[in-house]
């Protein structure tokens, strides 16, 4: 390593010693610590990607920790190392007022709940929001077995010694507080699909902490106390198919900003569809791009807004993100050597049967199941170039099963 008299590590030093730096992680950490300017850090991280070489494609290794601790590193560079390997799309497509309201709520110190129908991109937007309002984030998906310890922390068995012992274990919010403190940065913690858990049960201590932000919510074995920190942005997502806002405990609606994510602007939705079709379908199959786009649009409109021909309105709220799975299925199944290479019209119906219809039926009551079956019968008749019978048949079978069950109760 350089032995310059002022102990500063220059860009020239880094270029001269790059061979050593590529091999020895400790020398990279020292170079970051002694860097003369951010230009040195940019060379090490953005040009040479030494954090990837030593820490791997993602995760918080010693090189990335050194960048986060560096007084020379800008927030932009800290984001680079914090988000390394994160493939979240950069373009935010949610309506402008949704984005603005969410950002204002976080800036005002309120945790946020993004709620809406399935497939509206809540998790994607949660990650985009966390990226834009902080330097890094953690994503945690709720389960029915979650307890307050998953949020705040608790006692956990430790089997590493000769005998069983117990240690404190941080919950996801407490971990976020610890990280924000350590690196003096804003940090996001995403609690995804919160209605899978018992919200009143798991959020009890968190509610108290939101009301009393200086109150200690957890203490580690080392004696570190954890309090909510204004640098931690809490972002939750909730599917409307699990529960409506009216069914939520008043405790969460009083303490969290409730941000609805529902309808996309038409041009942005169509752009999503076009991008997926171009990426996954056009260059890999014989399926017509314009007809697949028309199919996606007609299906989406029929589910969300109804059919003019039947004068019936919406079946249910259903987001556009589901159609990406259809596009990927078609691209893989219909490509050269794929399972549907010589049966591409049938592949379309099978894709809808696999990804769209089950998701609709999962959230449907009996009258909606009737409408879903009717919808796909009509779609199959309208699109002669595709065989949508598999989708219609699945809905029909579910309808018949529901009718038999209803008959058994009479």
Secondary structure, DSSP 8 states (H G I E B T S, - for coil): ----TT--B-HHHHHHTHHHHHH-HHHHHHHHHTBSSHHHHHIIIIIS-HHHHHH-SSS--HHHHHHHH-SS--HHHHHHHHTTT----SS--S-HHHHHHHHHHHHTT-EEEEEESTTS-HHHHHHHHHHHHSS-EEEEE--TT--HHHHTEEEEEE-SSSS-EEEEEE-HHHHHHHHHHHHT--EEEEEESGGGS-HHHHTHHHHHHHHSTTS--EE-TT--EE---TTEEEEEEEETTT--GGGS-HHHHHHEEEEE-----HHHHHHHHHHHHIIIIITTSSS-HHHHHHHHHHHHHHHHH-BTTTTB--S----TTHHHHHHHHHHHHHSTTSTTTT-HHHHHHHHIIIIIHHHHHHT--HHHHHHHHHHHHHHHHH-TTS--HHHHHHHHHHHHHHHHHHHHH-
